[in-house]
């Protein structure tokens, strides 16, 4: 008599808050922008330079992070027009998460991997 295997079930995306969180902040560029903004408000070109993202990618990432409530944009209309980006309270609440990641990286990643970044 053959035993029946249960049918595999798709995992419910809502079942794991870690997966849901990483879907919002887990891309390389989102993490880079959020980490840079922990130091305070920055202009678009400052973020571009510090993250290494191209203008199109950075613009898309900032729009996404803004729509999700992590980043806010402030425009100064004086000549020349300047656009500044900063973290919202939601974005700032990630600071301890980045601290833990940095601690983990210091313990578990080889120095050569950290220097390559």
C-alpha positions as CSV (number, residue, x, y, z in Angstrom):
1,X,0.0,0.0,0.0
2,X,1.5,3.3,-1.2
3,X,1.5,6.2,1.3
4,X,0.1,9.4,0.1
5,X,2.2,12.5,0.3
6,X,0.4,15.8,1.2
7,X,0.2,18.2,-1.6
8,X,2.8,21.0,-1.4
9,X,1.3,24.3,-0.4
10,X,2.4,27.7,-1.5
11,X,3.8,29.7,1.4
12,X,1.6,32.5,2.5
13,X,3.6,35.7,1.9
14,X,1.9,37.2,5.0
15,X,3.1,34.3,7.2
16,X,6.6,35.7,7.7
17,X,7.2,39.3,8.6
18,X,10.9,39.0,7.7
19,X,10.0,38.2,4.1
20,X,7.5,41.0,4.0
21,X,10.0,43.5,5.4
22,X,12.7,42.5,2.9
23,X,10.3,43.0,0.0
24,X,10.1,46.6,1.1
25,X,13.7,47.4,1.9
26,X,15.7,44.5,0.7
27,X,17.1,45.7,-2.6
28,X,20.7,46.8,-2.8
29,X,19.8,50.3,-3.8
30,X,17.0,50.8,-1.2
31,X,19.3,49.6,1.6
32,X,22.1,51.9,0.3
33,X,19.9,55.0,0.2
34,X,18.3,54.3,3.6
35,X,21.7,53.7,5.2
36,X,23.1,57.0,3.7
37,X,20.1,59.0,4.9
38,X,20.7,57.8,8.4
39,X,23.4,60.5,8.5
40,X,20.7,63.2,7.8
41,X,19.2,65.1,4.9
42,X,21.0,64.9,1.6
43,X,20.6,66.3,-1.9
44,X,20.0,64.1,-4.9
45,X,23.5,64.4,-6.2
46,X,25.0,63.7,-2.8
47,X,23.1,60.5,-2.6
48,X,24.1,59.6,-6.2
49,X,27.7,60.1,-5.4
50,X,27.6,58.3,-2.0
51,X,25.6,55.3,-3.2
52,X,27.1,54.9,-6.7
53,X,23.6,54.6,-8.2
54,X,22.9,56.1,-11.6
55,X,20.4,58.9,-11.8
56,X,17.6,56.8,-13.2
57,X,18.0,54.1,-10.5
58,X,18.3,56.5,-7.7
59,X,15.2,58.5,-8.8
60,X,13.2,55.2,-9.0
61,X,14.4,54.1,-5.6
62,X,13.6,57.4,-3.9
63,X,10.2,57.4,-5.5
64,X,9.5,53.9,-4.2
65,X,10.8,54.7,-0.7
66,X,8.7,57.8,-0.7
67,X,5.6,55.9,-1.6
68,X,6.2,53.4,1.1
69,X,6.7,56.1,3.7
70,X,10.4,55.7,4.4
71,X,11.7,58.9,2.8
72,X,10.4,62.4,2.3
73,X,11.3,65.0,-0.3
74,X,11.7,68.7,0.3
75,X,12.2,71.2,-2.5
76,X,13.7,74.6,-2.2
77,X,12.5,76.9,-4.9
78,X,15.4,79.4,-4.7
79,X,17.7,79.6,-7.7
80,X,19.0,77.0,-8.3
81,X,16.2,74.7,-7.3
82,X,17.4,72.1,-4.8
83,X,15.7,68.8,-3.8
84,X,16.5,67.3,-0.4
85,X,15.7,63.8,0.9
86,X,15.5,62.7,4.5
87,X,14.1,59.8,6.4
88,X,10.7,59.8,7.9
89,X,10.1,58.4,11.4
90,X,9.4,55.1,9.7
91,X,12.8,55.3,7.9
92,X,14.6,56.4,11.1
93,X,13.2,53.4,13.0
94,X,15.5,51.2,10.8
95,X,18.7,52.6,12.5
96,X,19.0,49.8,15.0
97,X,18.4,47.2,12.2
98,X,21.4,48.7,10.3
99,X,23.4,48.6,13.6
100,X,22.7,44.9,14.0
101,X,23.6,44.2,10.4
102,X,26.9,46.0,10.8
103,X,27.7,44.1,13.9
104,X,26.9,40.8,12.2
105,X,29.0,41.8,9.2
106,X,31.9,42.6,11.5
107,X,31.7,39.1,13.0
108,X,30.9,36.9,10.0
109,X,32.1,38.6,6.8
110,X,35.7,38.4,5.9
111,X,37.6,41.7,5.8
112,X,38.2,41.3,2.1
113,X,34.5,41.2,1.4
114,X,33.9,44.3,3.5
115,X,36.8,46.2,1.8
116,X,35.4,45.3,-1.7
117,X,32.4,47.4,-1.0
